[in-house]
Amino acid sequence: MPWQLINDDDEVRVRLKLCITFDFLMELLSYGEMLKVISPPKLKKEILKLYSNALKQYKR
């Protein structure tokens, strides 16, 4: 799996080339508020959808 890591005092950026799977999404969600998906837009949208659906559970 090709990847690139950029690490500085404020953040860690990881660039991966892979297929977006359910397990990968769950791994990302495990980082909670510490995670910010920058791209691709499809992944950002999927993470937002999962968090939005979870938030709806608490608003009921």
Buried (B, 14 or more C-beta within 10 A) or exposed (E): EEEEEEEEEEEEEEEEEEEBEEEEBEEBEEEEEEEEBEEEEEBEEBBEEBEEEEEEEEEE
